[in-house]
């Protein structure tokens, strides 16, 4: 089973899900790219399973790994890394 790493996009005002963007990145590269990401106790450096909210700086660092077109709007939306 292959894990799918994605960025989920939600509206701030009502938390409505408005998009999902697939990432072409493995865990090791993600942790190197997001050196400021603090893992939860049940995650480890071999694989990340928990969702993590991402700030604007982190999204910018992940931008080269997003498959397809992605236009972020931090004034109106929040973004979360997730594994499916």
Order of alpha helices (4+ residues) and beta strands (2+ residues): beta-beta-alpha-beta-alpha-beta
